[in-house]
Amino acid sequence: MSSTSQLSSPTKETAMLTARIDRELLAAFDALAEGRGGRSALLRTVLQQSLRHVADAPRIAPRADSAGNRVSLRFTDAETAVLDHRAADRGIDRAGWIKALVRRHLALKANVDDGMRDAVAPIRMQLQRIGRNLNQAMKAGNAAMMADSGLQIDRELRRIADMREEINEQIAALGDALRGDAAYWRVVD
Protein backbone atom coordinates (compact mmCIF):
# COMPACT_ATOMS: atom_id res chain seq x y z
CA MET A 1 0.00 0.00 0.00
CA SER A 2 1.26 3.41 -0.80
CA SER A 3 0.37 6.56 1.00
CA THR A 4 -0.21 9.72 -0.91
CA SER A 5 0.01 13.14 0.63
CA GLN A 6 -3.19 15.08 0.55
CA LEU A 7 -3.65 18.81 0.65
CA SER A 8 -4.89 19.85 4.04
CA SER A 9 -8.48 20.95 4.04
CA PRO A 10 -9.57 24.09 5.89
CA THR A 11 -10.11 23.44 9.59
CA LYS A 12 -10.87 25.55 12.61
CA GLU A 13 -7.15 26.29 12.96
CA THR A 14 -7.02 28.08 9.61
CA ALA A 15 -8.40 31.46 8.65
CA MET A 16 -8.88 33.29 5.40
CA LEU A 17 -7.04 36.47 4.44
CA THR A 18 -8.44 38.66 1.70
CA ALA A 19 -6.48 41.47 0.10
CA ARG A 20 -7.34 43.80 -2.74
CA ILE A 21 -4.36 44.43 -4.98
CA ASP A 22 -3.84 45.87 -8.39
CA ARG A 23 -4.22 43.47 -11.35
CA GLU A 24 -0.61 43.85 -12.51
CA LEU A 25 0.72 42.98 -9.05
CA LEU A 26 -1.57 39.95 -8.91
CA ALA A 27 -0.38 38.79 -12.35
CA ALA A 28 3.26 39.10 -11.22
CA PHE A 29 2.45 37.24 -7.98
CA ASP A 30 0.64 34.48 -9.89
CA ALA A 31 3.65 34.08 -12.21
CA LEU A 32 5.89 33.69 -9.15
CA ALA A 33 3.41 31.36 -7.43
CA GLU A 34 3.27 29.03 -10.42
CA GLY A 35 5.28 25.93 -9.53
CA ARG A 36 5.47 26.98 -5.84
CA GLY A 37 2.16 25.51 -4.74
CA GLY A 38 -0.05 28.35 -5.99
CA ARG A 39 -1.16 31.62 -4.48
CA SER A 40 -2.04 30.37 -1.00
CA ALA A 41 1.18 28.42 -0.53
CA LEU A 42 3.37 31.30 -1.69
CA LEU A 43 1.43 33.83 0.37
CA ARG A 44 1.80 31.66 3.50
CA THR A 45 5.56 31.43 2.87
CA VAL A 46 5.86 35.19 2.33
CA LEU A 47 3.88 35.90 5.52
CA GLN A 48 5.95 33.46 7.59
CA GLN A 49 9.21 34.97 6.32
CA SER A 50 7.94 38.50 6.98
CA LEU A 51 6.97 37.61 10.53
CA ARG A 52 10.37 36.05 11.19
CA HIS A 53 11.97 39.22 9.83
CA VAL A 54 10.11 41.41 12.35
CA ALA A 55 10.11 38.92 15.22
CA ASP A 56 11.53 41.47 17.69
CA ALA A 57 9.12 44.27 16.72
CA PRO A 58 6.63 45.34 19.40
CA ARG A 59 3.18 43.82 19.04
CA ILE A 60 -0.10 45.67 19.36
CA ALA A 61 -2.94 43.57 20.70
CA PRO A 62 -5.95 43.40 18.38
CA ARG A 63 -9.03 45.27 19.52
CA ALA A 64 -11.36 43.04 21.48
CA ASP A 65 -14.41 44.33 19.64
CA SER A 66 -13.05 44.34 16.11
CA ALA A 67 -15.46 43.21 13.43
CA GLY A 68 -14.22 39.88 12.14
CA ASN A 69 -17.34 38.48 10.54
CA ARG A 70 -18.15 39.13 6.92
CA VAL A 71 -21.58 39.13 5.30
CA SER A 72 -22.04 39.25 1.54
CA LEU A 73 -25.02 41.00 0.04
CA ARG A 74 -26.19 41.34 -3.54
CA PHE A 75 -28.18 44.34 -4.74
CA THR A 76 -29.84 45.30 -8.00
CA ASP A 77 -28.43 48.23 -9.97
CA ALA A 78 -31.29 50.42 -8.74
CA GLU A 79 -30.71 49.44 -5.11
CA THR A 80 -26.97 50.08 -5.47
CA ALA A 81 -27.67 53.53 -6.93
CA VAL A 82 -29.89 54.38 -3.95
CA LEU A 83 -27.27 53.06 -1.51
CA ASP A 84 -24.57 55.14 -3.19
CA HIS A 85 -26.78 58.25 -3.13
CA ARG A 86 -27.69 57.84 0.55
CA ALA A 87 -24.06 57.17 1.49
CA ALA A 88 -22.87 60.20 -0.48
CA ASP A 89 -25.46 62.36 1.32
CA ARG A 90 -23.79 61.36 4.59
CA GLY A 91 -20.27 61.72 3.23
CA ILE A 92 -19.33 58.05 3.61
CA ASP A 93 -18.88 55.09 1.30
CA ARG A 94 -21.52 52.45 0.53
CA ALA A 95 -20.12 49.84 2.93
CA GLY A 96 -19.90 52.36 5.77
CA TRP A 97 -23.51 53.40 5.27
CA ILE A 98 -24.76 49.81 5.18
CA LYS A 99 -22.75 48.97 8.30
CA ALA A 100 -24.15 52.02 10.14
CA LEU A 101 -27.68 51.12 9.05
CA VAL A 102 -27.38 47.55 10.31
CA ARG A 103 -25.76 48.63 13.59
CA ARG A 104 -28.55 51.14 14.20
CA HIS A 105 -31.18 48.45 13.66
CA LEU A 106 -29.31 46.10 15.95
CA ALA A 107 -29.06 48.96 18.48
CA LEU A 108 -25.36 48.29 18.94
CA LYS A 109 -24.12 51.77 18.17
CA ALA A 110 -26.36 54.76 18.69
CA ASN A 111 -23.75 57.49 18.35
CA VAL A 112 -23.90 59.78 15.37
CA ASP A 113 -20.86 59.65 13.14
CA ASP A 114 -18.47 62.61 13.39
CA GLY A 115 -19.17 63.79 9.84
CA MET A 116 -22.87 64.26 10.54
CA ARG A 117 -22.17 65.80 13.94
CA ASP A 118 -19.78 68.32 12.40
CA ALA A 119 -22.33 69.22 9.72
CA VAL A 120 -25.31 69.55 12.07
CA ALA A 121 -23.75 71.31 15.06
CA PRO A 122 -23.32 74.74 13.40
CA ILE A 123 -26.92 74.61 12.12
CA ARG A 124 -28.18 73.91 15.63
CA MET A 125 -26.12 76.78 17.04
CA GLN A 126 -27.52 79.19 14.41
CA LEU A 127 -31.08 78.08 15.15
CA GLN A 128 -30.46 78.70 18.86
CA ARG A 129 -29.26 82.24 18.09
CA ILE A 130 -32.34 82.92 15.96
CA GLY A 131 -34.53 81.52 18.75
CA ARG A 132 -32.91 83.86 21.27
CA ASN A 133 -33.54 86.84 18.97
CA LEU A 134 -37.19 85.83 18.60
CA ASN A 135 -37.50 85.53 22.38
CA GLN A 136 -36.15 89.07 22.74
CA ALA A 137 -38.60 90.30 20.10
CA MET A 138 -41.46 88.60 21.95
CA LYS A 139 -40.44 90.23 25.23
CA ALA A 140 -40.23 93.65 23.58
CA GLY A 141 -43.64 93.17 21.95
CA ASN A 142 -45.23 92.05 25.19
CA ALA A 143 -43.70 95.02 27.00
CA ALA A 144 -45.06 97.39 24.35
CA MET A 145 -48.54 95.90 24.72
CA MET A 146 -48.45 96.20 28.49
CA ALA A 147 -47.34 99.82 28.35
CA ASP A 148 -50.67 100.48 26.65
CA SER A 149 -48.86 102.00 23.73
CA GLY A 150 -51.87 101.65 21.51
CA LEU A 151 -49.99 99.50 18.96
CA GLN A 152 -51.94 96.58 17.52
CA ILE A 153 -49.19 93.99 17.37
CA ASP A 154 -51.12 90.90 18.49
CA ARG A 155 -50.99 89.33 15.02
CA GLU A 156 -47.22 89.90 14.68
CA LEU A 157 -46.58 88.49 18.15
CA ARG A 158 -48.54 85.36 17.20
CA ARG A 159 -46.38 84.96 14.07
CA ILE A 160 -43.22 85.38 16.13
CA ALA A 161 -44.52 82.84 18.66
CA ASP A 162 -45.22 80.35 15.85
CA MET A 163 -41.72 80.87 14.42
CA ARG A 164 -40.21 80.44 17.86
CA GLU A 165 -42.09 77.17 18.35
CA GLU A 166 -40.94 75.88 14.94
CA ILE A 167 -37.34 76.79 15.68
CA ASN A 168 -37.53 75.09 19.09
CA GLU A 169 -38.81 71.92 17.39
CA GLN A 170 -35.93 72.03 14.90
CA ILE A 171 -33.40 72.62 17.69
CA ALA A 172 -34.81 69.62 19.57
CA ALA A 173 -34.67 67.45 16.43
CA LEU A 174 -31.07 68.44 15.76
CA GLY A 175 -30.22 67.79 19.40
CA ASP A 176 -31.73 64.31 19.10
CA ALA A 177 -29.63 63.71 15.97
CA LEU A 178 -26.47 64.84 17.75
CA ARG A 179 -27.23 62.55 20.67
CA GLY A 180 -27.62 59.60 18.32
CA ASP A 181 -31.38 59.38 17.93
CA ALA A 182 -31.97 56.39 15.68
CA ALA A 183 -35.10 57.84 14.02
CA TYR A 184 -33.09 58.51 10.85
CA TRP A 185 -32.53 54.77 10.47
CA ARG A 186 -36.10 53.60 11.07
CA VAL A 187 -37.85 52.01 8.13
CA VAL A 188 -41.42 50.88 7.64
CA ASP A 189 -41.83 47.19 8.45
C-alpha atoms as one frame of an Amber mdcrd trajectory, in Angstrom:
protein
   0.000   0.000   0.000   1.261   3.414  -0.802   0.366   6.556   1.000  -0.209
   9.722  -0.906   0.009  13.141   0.634  -3.192  15.080   0.551  -3.645  18.806
   0.654  -4.889  19.853   4.042  -8.485  20.953   4.041  -9.572  24.087   5.892
 -10.107  23.441   9.591 -10.869  25.553  12.608  -7.153  26.290  12.957  -7.025
  28.078   9.614  -8.397  31.459   8.655  -8.878  33.285   5.403  -7.045  36.470
   4.444  -8.439  38.662   1.695  -6.475  41.474   0.099  -7.340  43.797  -2.738
  -4.356  44.427  -4.980  -3.837  45.873  -8.395  -4.215  43.469 -11.353  -0.606
  43.848 -12.507   0.722  42.981  -9.049  -1.572  39.954  -8.912  -0.376  38.788
 -12.349   3.261  39.096 -11.224   2.452  37.243  -7.983   0.642  34.485  -9.889
   3.648  34.080 -12.210   5.890  33.688  -9.152   3.409  31.360  -7.426   3.273
  29.032 -10.419   5.277  25.931  -9.526   5.470  26.985  -5.839   2.157  25.512
  -4.738  -0.051  28.352  -5.989  -1.164  31.623  -4.479  -2.037  30.365  -1.005
   1.181  28.422  -0.527   3.371  31.302  -1.695   1.430  33.826   0.371   1.795
  31.658   3.504   5.556  31.428   2.866   5.863  35.186   2.334   3.884  35.897
   5.515   5.947  33.459   7.590   9.209  34.970   6.315   7.940  38.495   6.977
   6.966  37.612  10.531  10.370  36.048  11.185  11.973  39.225   9.827  10.107
  41.413  12.346  10.113  38.923  15.223  11.528  41.473  17.687   9.122  44.272
  16.719   6.626  45.335  19.395   3.179  43.821  19.038  -0.097  45.672  19.361
  -2.940  43.565  20.699  -5.948  43.396  18.385  -9.033  45.266  19.520 -11.357
  43.040  21.477 -14.413  44.329  19.642 -13.050  44.337  16.111 -15.457  43.208
  13.428 -14.217  39.877  12.139 -17.338  38.478  10.542 -18.153  39.130   6.916
 -21.581  39.133   5.296 -22.036  39.247   1.537 -25.019  41.001   0.042 -26.193
  41.341  -3.542 -28.183  44.339  -4.740 -29.835  45.297  -8.000 -28.431  48.229
  -9.973 -31.286  50.424  -8.745 -30.705  49.444  -5.106 -26.973  50.079  -5.470
 -27.669  53.528  -6.928 -29.893  54.381  -3.950 -27.270  53.063  -1.513 -24.567
  55.144  -3.188 -26.777  58.245  -3.130 -27.687  57.844   0.551 -24.059  57.169
   1.490 -22.867  60.201  -0.477 -25.455  62.364   1.318 -23.790  61.362   4.593
 -20.265  61.718   3.226 -19.334  58.050   3.607 -18.885  55.090   1.300 -21.517
  52.454   0.534 -20.125  49.837   2.929 -19.901  52.362   5.768 -23.514  53.403
   5.271 -24.762  49.810   5.182 -22.746  48.973   8.301 -24.148  52.021  10.140
 -27.683  51.122   9.054 -27.377  47.549  10.308 -25.762  48.628  13.587 -28.550
  51.137  14.196 -31.185  48.451  13.663 -29.310  46.105  15.952 -29.062  48.963
  18.478 -25.356  48.287  18.936 -24.123  51.774  18.170 -26.362  54.760  18.694
 -23.754  57.487  18.347 -23.900  59.781  15.365 -20.858  59.654  13.138 -18.468
  62.608  13.388 -19.172  63.789   9.843 -22.866  64.255  10.539 -22.174  65.799
  13.941 -19.778  68.322  12.401 -22.328  69.216   9.721 -25.311  69.554  12.066
 -23.749  71.306  15.063 -23.325  74.741  13.397 -26.925  74.607  12.124 -28.177
  73.907  15.631 -26.123  76.783  17.037 -27.520  79.185  14.407 -31.084  78.079
  15.149 -30.459  78.696  18.857 -29.255  82.241  18.085 -32.339  82.920  15.965
 -34.528  81.524  18.745 -32.915  83.864  21.271 -33.541  86.836  18.970 -37.194
  85.831  18.604 -37.497  85.531  22.382 -36.152  89.071  22.744 -38.601  90.303
  20.097 -41.464  88.605  21.953 -40.440  90.232  25.231 -40.226  93.650  23.582
 -43.636  93.168  21.954 -45.233  92.052  25.187 -43.699  95.021  26.997 -45.063
  97.386  24.345 -48.542  95.902  24.717 -48.452  96.203  28.494 -47.344  99.823
  28.347 -50.667 100.477  26.649 -48.859 102.001  23.729 -51.872 101.654  21.509
 -49.991  99.504  18.961 -51.937  96.575  17.525 -49.189  93.990  17.367 -51.116
  90.901  18.486 -50.994  89.331  15.025 -47.219  89.900  14.677 -46.582  88.487
  18.146 -48.535  85.359  17.200 -46.385  84.961  14.066 -43.217  85.383  16.130
 -44.520  82.841  18.662 -45.220  80.353  15.847 -41.725  80.870  14.418 -40.215
  80.445  17.863 -42.091  77.172  18.345 -40.945  75.877  14.937 -37.339  76.792
  15.685 -37.535  75.087  19.089 -38.812  71.921  17.387 -35.926  72.032  14.904
 -33.397  72.618  17.689 -34.808  69.618  19.574 -34.674  67.449  16.427 -31.071
  68.438  15.759 -30.223  67.794  19.402 -31.727  64.309  19.100 -29.629  63.710
  15.974 -26.473  64.843  17.746 -27.231  62.549  20.675 -27.617  59.605  18.323
 -31.383  59.380  17.931 -31.971  56.394  15.684 -35.103  57.840  14.021 -33.087
  58.506  10.847 -32.534  54.767  10.473 -36.105  53.597  11.066 -37.855  52.010
   8.127 -41.422  50.877   7.636 -41.825  47.192   8.447
